[in-house]
Amino acid sequence: MKIEALHQTIQSLWPNQIDITDAVIFSENSGRFSELVKANDEAELAVEVKFQNNDLIKLVAWSFYQEIHALALRCHRREQAIIGSADVTIPMLDARIRTNLKTDGYEDLRVSYESKNSA
């Protein structure tokens, strides 16, 4: 599946806007955003129901969450109250997916993804 379709599929499972004022920050690179976690839980459930046997979609969903969480940390430092699912761009998601696909056990999935999404 092409990155554009993957991005659209996962982004559609997230709300347009997420309040991040509920942040509990542990360090520069670590924090908890209750509303963000709630949105992720709902997106993960939708992935499990709609794409139960699709390991790539599951990895993309995890990658999307990692990116939106990192974005939330950056935006919180700038005292921004709201982030949007559209703020996770295709290049951001693609880079995170490629990093995650380097994990042991994803060799076949990595080859398939990269063949469909070569630069």
N, CA, C and O atoms as a GROMACS GRO file, in nm:
protein
  476
    1MET      N    1   0.085  -0.118   0.000
    1MET     CA    2   0.000   0.000   0.000
    1MET      C    3   0.090   0.124   0.000
    1MET      O    4   0.192   0.128   0.069
    2LYS      N    5   0.052   0.223  -0.075
    2LYS     CA    6   0.129   0.347  -0.084
    2LYS      C    7   0.111   0.430   0.044
    2LYS      O    8   0.008   0.423   0.110
    3ILE      N    9   0.214   0.508   0.076
    3ILE     CA   10   0.215   0.587   0.198
    3ILE      C   11   0.097   0.685   0.204
    3ILE      O   12   0.041   0.709   0.311
    4GLU      N   13   0.060   0.740   0.091
    4GLU     CA   14  -0.052   0.836   0.091
    4GLU      C   15  -0.181   0.768   0.138
    4GLU      O   16  -0.257   0.826   0.215
    5ALA      N   17  -0.206   0.648   0.090
    5ALA     CA   18  -0.327   0.574   0.130
    5ALA      C   19  -0.318   0.530   0.276
    5ALA      O   20  -0.417   0.534   0.348
    6LEU      N   21  -0.200   0.488   0.319
    6LEU     CA   22  -0.181   0.450   0.458
    6LEU      C   23  -0.205   0.568   0.551
    6LEU      O   24  -0.273   0.556   0.653
    7HIS      N   25  -0.149   0.683   0.514
    7HIS     CA   26  -0.166   0.805   0.593
    7HIS      C   27  -0.314   0.841   0.603
    7HIS      O   28  -0.364   0.869   0.712
    8GLN      N   29  -0.383   0.839   0.491
    8GLN     CA   30  -0.526   0.874   0.489
    8GLN      C   31  -0.607   0.776   0.574
    8GLN      O   32  -0.696   0.817   0.648
    9THR      N   33  -0.576   0.648   0.562
    9THR     CA   34  -0.649   0.545   0.637
    9THR      C   35  -0.636   0.567   0.787
    9THR      O   36  -0.736   0.564   0.858
   10ILE      N   37  -0.515   0.588   0.834
   10ILE     CA   38  -0.494   0.603   0.978
   10ILE      C   39  -0.541   0.740   1.026
   10ILE      O   40  -0.605   0.749   1.131
   11GLN      N   41  -0.511   0.844   0.953
   11GLN     CA   42  -0.553   0.978   0.996
   11GLN      C   43  -0.705   0.985   1.009
   11GLN      O   44  -0.756   1.056   1.096
   12SER      N   45  -0.777   0.914   0.925
   12SER     CA   46  -0.924   0.918   0.929
   12SER      C   47  -0.980   0.858   1.058
   12SER      O   48  -1.096   0.880   1.092
   13LEU      N   49  -0.898   0.782   1.130
   13LEU     CA   50  -0.941   0.720   1.256
   13LEU      C   51  -0.921   0.813   1.376
   13LEU      O   52  -0.962   0.781   1.487
   14TRP      N   53  -0.858   0.926   1.352
   14TRP     CA   54  -0.826   1.021   1.459
   14TRP      C   55  -0.917   1.143   1.451
   14TRP      O   56  -0.963   1.179   1.342
   15PRO      N   57  -0.942   1.208   1.565
   15PRO     CA   58  -1.019   1.333   1.560
   15PRO      C   59  -0.939   1.444   1.492
   15PRO      O   60  -0.816   1.441   1.490
   16ASN      N   61  -1.010   1.540   1.436
   16ASN     CA   62  -0.942   1.652   1.370
   16ASN      C   63  -0.860   1.734   1.467
   16ASN      O   64  -0.752   1.782   1.434
   17GLN      N   65  -0.912   1.752   1.590
   17GLN     CA   66  -0.843   1.832   1.691
   17GLN      C   67  -0.836   1.756   1.822
   17GLN      O   68  -0.929   1.685   1.861
   18ILE      N   69  -0.723   1.772   1.890
   18ILE     CA   70  -0.702   1.707   2.019
   18ILE      C   71  -0.647   1.810   2.116
   18ILE      O   72  -0.547   1.876   2.089
   19ASP      N   73  -0.714   1.824   2.229
   19ASP     CA   74  -0.671   1.916   2.334
   19ASP      C   75  -0.552   1.853   2.407
   19ASP      O   76  -0.559   1.739   2.453
   20ILE      N   77  -0.444   1.928   2.418
   20ILE     CA   78  -0.325   1.877   2.487
   20ILE      C   79  -0.295   1.954   2.616
   20ILE      O   80  -0.184   1.947   2.669
   21THR      N   81  -0.394   2.028   2.664
   21THR     CA   82  -0.372   2.104   2.788
   21THR      C   83  -0.372   2.015   2.911
   21THR      O   84  -0.338   2.060   3.021
   22ASP      N   85  -0.410   1.890   2.895
   22ASP     CA   86  -0.413   1.795   3.007
   22ASP      C   87  -0.278   1.726   3.028
   22ASP      O   88  -0.270   1.623   3.096
   23ALA      N   89  -0.174   1.781   2.971
   23ALA     CA   90  -0.042   1.718   2.972
   23ALA      C   91   0.016   1.703   3.113
   23ALA      O   92   0.003   1.790   3.198
   24VAL      N   93   0.078   1.589   3.133
   24VAL     CA   94   0.163   1.566   3.249
   24VAL      C   95   0.300   1.535   3.189
   24VAL      O   96   0.321   1.428   3.131
   25ILE      N   97   0.393   1.629   3.202
   25ILE     CA   98   0.523   1.617   3.140
   25ILE      C   99   0.623   1.557   3.239
   25ILE      O  100   0.635   1.605   3.352
   26PHE      N  101   0.693   1.453   3.196
   26PHE     CA  102   0.791   1.386   3.281
   26PHE      C  103   0.933   1.432   3.251
   26PHE      O  104   1.016   1.444   3.341
   27SER      N  105   0.960   1.459   3.123
   27SER     CA  106   1.091   1.508   3.081
   27SER      C  107   1.072   1.573   2.944
   27SER      O  108   0.960   1.580   2.893
   28GLU      N  109   1.181   1.620   2.887
   28GLU     CA  110   1.172   1.686   2.757
   28GLU      C  111   1.114   1.594   2.650
   28GLU      O  112   1.047   1.640   2.558
   29ASN      N  113   1.140   1.464   2.662
   29ASN     CA  114   1.095   1.368   2.561
   29ASN      C  115   0.988   1.272   2.611
   29ASN      O  116   0.963   1.169   2.548
   30SER      N  117   0.926   1.304   2.722
   30SER     CA  118   0.831   1.211   2.780
   30SER      C  119   0.716   1.287   2.848
   30SER      O  120   0.738   1.384   2.921
   31GLY      N  121   0.597   1.242   2.822
   31GLY     CA  122   0.480   1.302   2.884
   31GLY      C  123   0.356   1.221   2.855
   31GLY      O  124   0.358   1.131   2.771
   32ARG      N  125   0.250   1.253   2.924
   32ARG     CA  126   0.122   1.184   2.904
   32ARG      C  127   0.016   1.289   2.875
   32ARG      O  128   0.004   1.391   2.943
   33PHE      N  129  -0.060   1.261   2.772
   33PHE     CA  130  -0.170   1.347   2.729
   33PHE      C  131  -0.294   1.260   2.728
   33PHE      O  132  -0.311   1.177   2.639
   34SER      N  133  -0.380   1.277   2.825
   34SER     CA  134  -0.496   1.188   2.840
   34SER      C  135  -0.586   1.186   2.717
   34SER      O  136  -0.630   1.080   2.673
   35GLU      N  137  -0.614   1.302   2.661
   35GLU     CA  138  -0.700   1.307   2.543
   35GLU      C  139  -0.633   1.240   2.423
   35GLU      O  140  -0.701   1.177   2.341
   36LEU      N  141  -0.504   1.254   2.412
   36LEU     CA  142  -0.430   1.190   2.304
   36LEU      C  143  -0.433   1.037   2.320
   36LEU      O  144  -0.451   0.964   2.223
   37VAL      N  145  -0.415   0.991   2.442
   37VAL     CA  146  -0.420   0.847   2.469
   37VAL      C  147  -0.559   0.793   2.438
   37VAL      O  148  -0.574   0.686   2.381
   38LYS      N  149  -0.661   0.868   2.476
   38LYS     CA  150  -0.799   0.826   2.448
   38LYS      C  151  -0.821   0.815   2.297
   38LYS      O  152  -0.881   0.718   2.251
   39ALA      N  153  -0.775   0.912   2.222
   39ALA     CA  154  -0.789   0.909   2.076
   39ALA      C  155  -0.713   0.790   2.017
   39ALA      O  156  -0.761   0.725   1.925
   40ASN      N  157  -0.594   0.763   2.071
   40ASN     CA  158  -0.517   0.649   2.023
   40ASN      C  159  -0.587   0.518   2.054
   40ASN      O  160  -0.591   0.428   1.970
   41ASP      N  161  -0.641   0.505   2.174
   41ASP     CA  162  -0.714   0.383   2.210
   41ASP      C  163  -0.828   0.358   2.113
   41ASP      O  164  -0.850   0.244   2.070
   42GLU      N  165  -0.901   0.462   2.078
   42GLU     CA  166  -1.012   0.449   1.984
   42GLU      C  167  -0.963   0.412   1.845
   42GLU      O  168  -1.024   0.329   1.777
   43ALA      N  169  -0.852   0.473   1.802
   43ALA     CA  170  -0.795   0.440   1.671
   43ALA      C  171  -0.745   0.296   1.668
   43ALA      O  172  -0.766   0.224   1.570
   44GLU      N  173  -0.678   0.252   1.775
   44GLU     CA  174  -0.630   0.114   1.782
   44GLU      C  175  -0.745   0.014   1.777
   44GLU      O  176  -0.735  -0.089   1.711
   45LEU      N  177  -0.852   0.044   1.846
   45LEU     CA  178  -0.968  -0.044   1.843
   45LEU      C  179  -1.025  -0.054   1.702
   45LEU      O  180  -1.059  -0.162   1.655
   46ALA      N  181  -1.035   0.059   1.634
   46ALA     CA  182  -1.085   0.059   1.497
   46ALA      C  183  -0.993  -0.022   1.406
   46ALA      O  184  -1.041  -0.094   1.319
   47VAL      N  185  -0.863  -0.011   1.425
   47VAL     CA  186  -0.768  -0.089   1.346
   47VAL      C  187  -0.788  -0.238   1.372
   47VAL      O  188  -0.789  -0.318   1.279
   48GLU      N  189  -0.803  -0.275   1.498
   48GLU     CA  190  -0.824  -0.416   1.533
   48GLU      C  191  -0.950  -0.472   1.467
   48GLU      O  192  -0.952  -0.585   1.420
   49VAL      N  193  -1.056  -0.392   1.464
   49VAL     CA  194  -1.182  -0.437   1.408
   49VAL      C  195  -1.175  -0.443   1.255
   49VAL      O  196  -1.216  -0.542   1.195
   50LYS      N  197  -1.124  -0.336   1.193
   50LYS     CA  198  -1.126  -0.325   1.047
   50LYS      C  199  -1.010  -0.396   0.978
   50LYS      O  200  -1.024  -0.442   0.864
   51PHE      N  201  -0.895  -0.405   1.045
   51PHE     CA  202  -0.773  -0.454   0.980
   51PHE      C  203  -0.704  -0.560   1.065
   51PHE      O  204  -0.582  -0.558   1.078
   52GLN      N  205  -0.780  -0.650   1.122
   52GLN     CA  206  -0.727  -0.742   1.221
   52GLN      C  207  -0.609  -0.826   1.175
   52GLN      O  208  -0.526  -0.863   1.259
   53ASN      N  209  -0.597  -0.857   1.049
   53ASN     CA  210  -0.486  -0.940   1.001
   53ASN      C  211  -0.385  -0.863   0.917
   53ASN      O  212  -0.309  -0.922   0.841
   54ASN      N  213  -0.385  -0.732   0.931
   54ASN     CA  214  -0.296  -0.650   0.848
   54ASN      C  215  -0.185  -0.591   0.936
   54ASN      O  216  -0.203  -0.489   1.002
   55ASP      N  217  -0.070  -0.658   0.936
   55ASP     CA  218   0.042  -0.613   1.019
   55ASP      C  219   0.094  -0.476   0.977
   55ASP      O  220   0.139  -0.399   1.062
   56LEU      N  221   0.088  -0.444   0.849
   56LEU     CA  222   0.135  -0.313   0.805
   56LEU      C  223   0.047  -0.202   0.862
   56LEU      O  224   0.098  -0.103   0.913
   57ILE      N  225  -0.083  -0.217   0.854
   57ILE     CA  226  -0.173  -0.114   0.908
   57ILE      C  227  -0.150  -0.098   1.058
   57ILE      O  228  -0.150   0.014   1.109
   58LYS      N  229  -0.132  -0.208   1.128
   58LYS     CA  230  -0.105  -0.201   1.272
   58LYS      C  231   0.024  -0.124   1.300
   58LYS      O  232   0.029  -0.043   1.392
   59LEU      N  233   0.127  -0.149   1.220
   59LEU     CA  234   0.254  -0.078   1.238
   59LEU      C  235   0.237   0.071   1.204
   59LEU      O  236   0.294   0.156   1.271
   60VAL      N  237   0.160   0.100   1.101
   60VAL     CA  238   0.135   0.240   1.064
   60VAL      C  239   0.057   0.311   1.174
   60VAL      O  240   0.085   0.427   1.204
   61ALA      N  241  -0.039   0.243   1.234
   61ALA     CA  242  -0.114   0.303   1.345
   61ALA      C  243  -0.022   0.336   1.462
   61ALA      O  244  -0.033   0.444   1.520
   62TRP      N  245   0.068   0.245   1.496
   62TRP     CA  246   0.165   0.269   1.603
   62TRP      C  247   0.257   0.385   1.566
   62TRP      O  248   0.286   0.471   1.649
   63SER      N  249   0.303   0.387   1.443
   63SER     CA  250   0.392   0.494   1.395
   63SER      C  251   0.322   0.629   1.401
   63SER      O  252   0.383   0.730   1.438
   64PHE      N  253   0.194   0.632   1.363
   64PHE     CA  254   0.118   0.757   1.368
   64PHE      C  255   0.110   0.807   1.511
   64PHE      O  256   0.129   0.926   1.538
   65TYR      N  257   0.081   0.715   1.604
   65TYR     CA  258   0.074   0.756   1.743
   65TYR      C  259   0.209   0.811   1.792
   65TYR      O  260   0.213   0.912   1.861
   66GLN      N  261   0.317   0.745   1.756
   66GLN     CA  262   0.450   0.794   1.797
   66GLN      C  263   0.473   0.936   1.745
   66GLN      O  264   0.525   1.021   1.817
   67GLU      N  265   0.435   0.961   1.622
   67GLU     CA  266   0.456   1.094   1.563
   67GLU      C  267   0.366   1.199   1.626
   67GLU      O  268   0.412   1.310   1.654
   68ILE      N  269   0.241   1.167   1.649
   68ILE     CA  270   0.151   1.268   1.705
   68ILE      C  271   0.187   1.295   1.851
   68ILE      O  272   0.167   1.406   1.900
   69HIS      N  273   0.239   1.195   1.920
   69HIS     CA  274   0.283   1.216   2.059
   69HIS      C  275   0.406   1.307   2.061
   69HIS      O  276   0.414   1.399   2.143
   70ALA      N  277   0.500   1.283   1.974
   70ALA     CA  278   0.620   1.370   1.965
   70ALA      C  279   0.578   1.512   1.929
   70ALA      O  280   0.632   1.609   1.983
   71LEU      N  281   0.483   1.524   1.839
   71LEU     CA  282   0.430   1.655   1.801
   71LEU      C  283   0.364   1.723   1.921
   71LEU      O  284   0.382   1.843   1.942
   72ALA      N  285   0.287   1.647   1.998
   72ALA     CA  286   0.222   1.703   2.116
   72ALA      C  287   0.324   1.757   2.215
   72ALA      O  288   0.304   1.864   2.273
   73LEU      N  289   0.433   1.686   2.234
   73LEU     CA  290   0.539   1.735   2.325
   73LEU      C  291   0.596   1.867   2.275
   73LEU      O  292   0.613   1.961   2.353
   74ARG      N  293   0.626   1.873   2.144
   74ARG     CA  294   0.682   1.997   2.088
   74ARG      C  295   0.583   2.113   2.100
   74ARG      O  296   0.620   2.224   2.138
   75CYS      N  297   0.458   2.086   2.068
   75CYS     CA  298   0.356   2.191   2.073
   75CYS      C  299   0.328   2.236   2.216
   75CYS      O  300   0.306   2.354   2.241
   76HIS      N  301   0.330   2.144   2.309
   76HIS     CA  302   0.309   2.179   2.450
   76HIS      C  303   0.418   2.273   2.499
   76HIS      O  304   0.390   2.367   2.573
   77ARG      N  305   0.542   2.249   2.458
   77ARG     CA  306   0.653   2.338   2.496
   77ARG      C  307   0.631   2.480   2.444
   77ARG      O  308   0.678   2.577   2.503
   78ARG      N  309   0.560   2.491   2.332
   78ARG     CA  310   0.529   2.623   2.274
   78ARG      C  311   0.397   2.678   2.326
   78ARG      O  312   0.345   2.777   2.276
   79GLU      N  313   0.342   2.610   2.429
   79GLU     CA  314   0.217   2.650   2.493
   79GLU      C  315   0.098   2.648   2.398
   79GLU      O  316   0.004   2.725   2.414
   80GLN      N  317   0.102   2.560   2.301
   80GLN     CA  318  -0.009   2.539   2.210
   80GLN      C  319  -0.109   2.445   2.278
   80GLN      O  320  -0.068   2.346   2.339
   81ALA      N  321  -0.238   2.474   2.268
   81ALA     CA  322  -0.340   2.398   2.340
   81ALA      C  323  -0.401   2.284   2.258
   81ALA      O  324  -0.452   2.187   2.314
   82ILE      N  325  -0.396   2.296   2.126
   82ILE     CA  326  -0.465   2.201   2.038
   82ILE      C  327  -0.367   2.155   1.929
   82ILE      O  328  -0.290   2.234   1.874
   83ILE      N  329  -0.372   2.025   1.900
   83ILE     CA  330  -0.303   1.974   1.782
   83ILE      C  331  -0.407   1.902   1.696
   83ILE      O  332  -0.516   1.870   1.744
   84GLY      N  333  -0.372   1.879   1.572
   84GLY     CA  334  -0.465   1.810   1.482
   84GLY      C  335  -0.401   1.689   1.419
   84GLY      O  336  -0.280   1.682   1.402
   85SER      N  337  -0.484   1.594   1.385
   85SER     CA  338  -0.432   1.474   1.320
   85SER      C  339  -0.369   1.508   1.185
   85SER      O  340  -0.278   1.438   1.140
   86ALA      N  341  -0.414   1.614   1.122
   86ALA     CA  342  -0.356   1.656   0.994
   86ALA      C  343  -0.215   1.713   1.010
   86ALA      O  344  -0.143   1.731   0.912
   87ASP      N  345  -0.175   1.741   1.135
   87ASP     CA  346  -0.040   1.792   1.160
   87ASP      C  347   0.066   1.685   1.143
   87ASP      O  348   0.185   1.717   1.130
   88VAL      N  349   0.026   1.559   1.143
   88VAL     CA  350   0.119   1.450   1.113
   88VAL      C  351   0.121   1.437   0.962
   88VAL      O  352   0.027   1.387   0.901
   89THR      N  353   0.230   1.482   0.902
   89THR     CA  354   0.240   1.485   0.756
   89THR      C  355   0.283   1.348   0.701
   89THR      O  356   0.331   1.262   0.774
   90ILE      N  357   0.265   1.333   0.573
   90ILE     CA  358   0.306   1.209   0.506
   90ILE      C  359   0.457   1.187   0.522
   90ILE      O  360   0.496   1.075   0.556
   91PRO      N  361   0.543   1.287   0.501
   91PRO     CA  362   0.686   1.262   0.520
   91PRO      C  363   0.721   1.223   0.665
   91PRO      O  364   0.807   1.138   0.686
   92MET      N  365   0.656   1.284   0.763
   92MET     CA  366   0.681   1.248   0.903
   92MET      C  367   0.645   1.102   0.927
   92MET      O  368   0.722   1.027   0.987
   93LEU      N  369   0.527   1.063   0.880
   93LEU     CA  370   0.480   0.926   0.902
   93LEU      C  371   0.568   0.827   0.827
   93LEU      O  372   0.602   0.721   0.880
   94ASP      N  373   0.604   0.859   0.704
   94ASP     CA  374   0.689   0.771   0.625
   94ASP      C  375   0.823   0.746   0.695
   94ASP      O  376   0.869   0.633   0.702
   95ALA      N  377   0.884   0.851   0.746
   95ALA     CA  378   1.013   0.836   0.816
   95ALA      C  379   0.998   0.747   0.938
   95ALA      O  380   1.084   0.663   0.964
   96ARG      N  381   0.891   0.765   1.014
   96ARG     CA  382   0.870   0.684   1.134
   96ARG      C  383   0.844   0.538   1.098
   96ARG      O  384   0.896   0.448   1.163
   97ILE      N  385   0.765   0.516   0.994
   97ILE     CA  386   0.738   0.378   0.949
   97ILE      C  387   0.868   0.311   0.911
   97ILE      O  388   0.895   0.198   0.951
   98ARG      N  389   0.951   0.380   0.832
   98ARG     CA  390   1.078   0.321   0.788
   98ARG      C  391   1.168   0.289   0.907
   98ARG      O  392   1.236   0.186   0.906
   99THR      N  393   1.170   0.374   1.007
   99THR     CA  394   1.247   0.346   1.128
   99THR      C  395   1.193   0.222   1.199
   99THR      O  396   1.270   0.134   1.238
  100ASN      N  397   1.062   0.216   1.215
  100ASN     CA  398   1.001   0.102   1.284
  100ASN      C  399   1.018  -0.029   1.207
  100ASN      O  400   1.028  -0.135   1.267
  101LEU      N  401   1.022  -0.020   1.075
  101LEU     CA  402   1.040  -0.141   0.994
  101LEU      C  403   1.181  -0.199   1.003
  101LEU      O  404   1.205  -0.310   0.957
  102LYS      N  405   1.273  -0.126   1.062
  102LYS     CA  406   1.409  -0.177   1.082
  102LYS      C  407   1.418  -0.272   1.200
  102LYS      O  408   1.522  -0.334   1.223
  103THR      N  409   1.310  -0.285   1.276
  103THR     CA  410   1.304  -0.374   1.392
  103THR      C  411   1.306  -0.519   1.344
  103THR      O  412   1.247  -0.552   1.241
  104ASP      N  413   1.374  -0.604   1.419
  104ASP     CA  414   1.378  -0.746   1.386
  104ASP      C  415   1.237  -0.802   1.373
  104ASP      O  416   1.148  -0.768   1.451
  105GLY      N  417   1.219  -0.886   1.274
  105GLY     CA  418   1.089  -0.949   1.252
  105GLY      C  419   1.006  -0.882   1.144
  105GLY      O  420   0.904  -0.936   1.102
  106TYR      N  421   1.049  -0.765   1.099
  106TYR     CA  422   0.973  -0.692   0.997
  106TYR      C  423   1.041  -0.694   0.860
  106TYR      O  424   1.008  -0.612   0.774
  107GLU      N  425   1.134  -0.786   0.839
  107GLU     CA  426   1.211  -0.787   0.716
  107GLU      C  427   1.122  -0.796   0.591
  107GLU      O  428   1.138  -0.716   0.499
  108ASP      N  429   1.029  -0.891   0.589
  108ASP     CA  430   0.942  -0.908   0.472
  108ASP      C  431   0.851  -0.787   0.453
  108ASP      O  432   0.830  -0.741   0.341
  109LEU      N  433   0.798  -0.737   0.562
  109LEU     CA  434   0.712  -0.620   0.556
  109LEU      C  435   0.790  -0.498   0.507
  109LEU      O  436   0.739  -0.416   0.430
  110ARG      N  437   0.915  -0.486   0.552
  110ARG     CA  438   1.000  -0.374   0.510
  110ARG      C  439   1.023  -0.378   0.360
  110ARG      O  440   1.012  -0.276   0.292
  111VAL      N  441   1.057  -0.496   0.307
  111VAL     CA  442   1.082  -0.510   0.164
  111VAL      C  443   0.957  -0.472   0.084
  111VAL      O  444   0.965  -0.400  -0.015
  112SER      N  445   0.842  -0.521   0.128
  112SER     CA  446   0.716  -0.491   0.060
  112SER      C  447   0.686  -0.341   0.065
  112SER      O  448   0.652  -0.281  -0.038
  113TYR      N  449   0.699  -0.280   0.183
  113TYR     CA  450   0.670  -0.138   0.199
  113TYR      C  451   0.764  -0.054   0.111
  113TYR      O  452   0.720   0.034   0.038
  114GLU      N  453   0.892  -0.084   0.119
  114GLU     CA  454   0.989  -0.005   0.044
  114GLU      C  455   0.973  -0.020  -0.107
  114GLU      O  456   0.998   0.075  -0.182
  115SER      N  457   0.932  -0.138  -0.152
  115SER     CA  458   0.912  -0.156  -0.297
  115SER      C  459   0.794  -0.074  -0.347
  115SER      O  460   0.793  -0.030  -0.462
  116LYS      N  461   0.696  -0.054  -0.263
  116LYS     CA  462   0.577   0.024  -0.302
  116LYS      C  463   0.595   0.173  -0.276
  116LYS      O  464   0.518   0.254  -0.327
  117ASN      N  465   0.696   0.209  -0.198
  117ASN     CA  466   0.716   0.348  -0.158
  117ASN      C  467   0.859   0.392  -0.180
  117ASN      O  468   0.917   0.461  -0.095
  118SER      N  469   0.916   0.354  -0.294
  118SER     CA  470   1.053   0.397  -0.322
  118SER      C  471   1.052   0.542  -0.366
  118SER      O  472   0.956   0.591  -0.424
  119ALA      N  473   1.161   0.608  -0.336
  119ALA     CA  474   1.169   0.753  -0.364
  119ALA      C  475   1.179   0.785  -0.510
  119ALA      O  476   1.186   0.902  -0.547
   0.00000   0.00000   0.00000
